[in-house]
């Protein structure tokens, strides 16, 4: 498996991966597909932090981080994270997350946030936002709102995702 930066020619495959990963079985296109399309057009899009996992020449996973804010300072919002259903449970999501976090830290980012399962994302160094002084935009998210600080003086305050997230 190779984890690399997304290329323009990957877009149809990325859309298919995201659609498959979030398919609810109701025949509807998952909201995450449209969200990803809108994020690409937003000022918060960070091309170097849109990554794909490739196996045998096929895109099988995708992760992205976009520009958000914690208080008045820049921070990253991670998501969506997607792996093709027939490849889930094989470490692809883990490889994507470790690569994204390493790239973010190498780019001197200070804070990353996500909404997800604490038991899964805890292994990547994420913890409750409140433990780091970062408040979720929606208090109902509770323990699923998690942060990872890359620096001791990482941003604090209420987190705001890139604008397309607020349109959900």
C-alpha positions in Angstrom: 0.0 0.0 0.0 1.1 3.5 -0.8 -0.3 6.6 1.0 0.3 9.7 -1.2 -1.1 13.1 -1.9 -4.3 13.1 -3.9 -4.0 14.0 -7.6 -6.7 15.5 -9.8 -7.3 12.2 -11.7 -8.1 10.6 -8.3 -11.3 12.5 -7.8 -13.8 10.0 -9.3 -12.2 7.2 -7.3 -12.1 9.2 -4.1 -15.8 10.1 -4.5 -16.6 6.3 -5.0 -14.6 5.4 -1.9 -16.3 8.0 0.2 -19.7 7.0 -1.2 -19.1 3.3 -0.4 -17.7 4.0 3.0 -20.7 6.0 4.2 -23.4 4.2 2.3 -26.4 3.8 4.5 -28.1 1.3 2.2 -31.0 3.7 1.5 -30.0 4.4 -2.2 -29.1 8.0 -1.3 -25.7 9.6 -2.0 -24.1 10.0 1.4 -23.8 13.6 2.7 -20.0 13.1 3.0 -19.7 13.0 -0.8 -21.3 16.4 -1.2 -19.3 17.7 1.8 -16.0 16.7 0.2 -17.0 18.4 -3.1 -17.9 21.7 -1.2 -14.7 21.5 0.8 -12.6 21.4 -2.4 -14.1 24.7 -3.4 -13.7 26.3 0.0 -10.8 28.6 1.2 -10.2 26.1 3.9 -9.1 23.4 1.5 -5.4 22.3 2.0 -4.4 20.2 -1.0 -1.2 18.9 0.7 -3.4 17.4 3.4 -5.8 15.4 1.1 -4.3 11.9 1.0 -5.2 8.7 -0.7 -4.3 5.1 0.0 -3.5 3.1 -3.1 -3.2 -0.7 -3.5 -2.4 -2.4 -6.8 -3.0 0.9 -8.7 -6.5 1.5 -7.1 -7.5 4.2 -4.7 -8.9 2.3 -1.6 -8.9 5.1 1.0 -9.0 8.8 1.6 -8.5 11.3 4.4 -8.5 15.0 4.4 -7.8 17.9 6.8 -9.1 21.4 6.2 -8.5 24.7 7.8 -10.6 25.5 10.8 -10.1 27.7 13.9 -9.8 27.2 17.6 -10.6 30.5 19.2 -8.8 33.0 16.9 -6.0 30.7 15.8 -5.8 28.3 12.9 -6.3 24.6 13.5 -7.2 21.5 11.4 -10.5 19.7 11.1 -10.0 16.1 10.0 -12.6 14.3 8.0 -14.1 12.6 6.3 -11.9 9.6 6.7 -13.0 6.8 4.3 -11.9 3.3 3.3 -13.5 1.2 0.6 -15.9 -1.3 2.3 -14.2 -4.4 0.8 -10.8 -3.1 2.3 -11.9 -2.1 5.7 -10.3 -3.7 8.8 -7.0 -4.1 7.1 -5.1 -1.1 8.5 -5.7 1.3 5.6 -7.5 3.9 7.8 -4.8 3.6 10.4 -2.1 4.2 7.7 -4.0 7.2 6.4 -4.3 8.7 9.8 -0.7 8.3 10.8 0.4 9.8 7.5 -1.9 12.7 7.8 -0.9 13.5 11.3 2.8 13.2 10.4 2.3 15.6 7.5 0.3 18.0 9.6 3.0 18.2 12.2 5.7 18.5 9.6 3.8 21.5 8.2 4.0 23.1 11.7 0.3 22.7 12.4 -0.5 23.0 16.1 -3.9 21.3 16.6 -6.1 18.8 14.8 -9.7 18.0 15.8 -12.2 15.4 14.7 -15.5 13.9 15.5 -15.2 10.1 15.9 -15.1 7.1 18.1 -12.8 7.7 21.1 -11.6 4.1 21.4 -10.4 4.2 17.7 -8.9 7.7 17.6 -7.3 7.6 21.0 -4.5 5.4 19.6 -3.5 8.4 17.4 -3.0 10.7 20.4 -6.5 12.2 20.3 -8.4 13.0 23.6 -11.4 14.9 24.8 -11.4 18.5 23.5 -12.2 19.8 27.0 -8.9 18.3 28.3 -7.1 20.7 25.9 -9.3 23.7 26.4 -11.0 23.2 23.0 -14.8 23.4 22.9 -16.9 21.6 20.4 -19.2 23.6 18.1 -22.0 21.3 19.3 -22.0 20.4 23.0 -24.0 17.2 22.2 -21.0 15.7 20.5 -19.6 15.0 24.0 -16.6 12.6 24.1 -16.7 12.1 20.3 -15.3 15.6 19.8 -11.5 15.0 20.1 -8.3 16.9 19.7 -4.7 16.2 19.2 -2.3 19.0 20.1 1.1 19.1 18.3 2.5 21.8 20.5 2.3 22.8 24.2 0.8 26.1 23.4 -1.8 24.8 20.9 -4.8 26.9 20.2 -7.7 26.9 22.6 -11.3 28.0 22.5 -14.4 27.1 20.5 -13.5 25.1 17.4 -15.0 26.1 14.0 -14.7 23.8 11.0 -14.4 25.0 7.4 -17.6 26.6 6.3 -19.0 23.6 4.4 -19.2 21.6 7.6 -21.5 24.3 9.0 -23.9 23.8 6.1 -24.6 20.2 7.1 
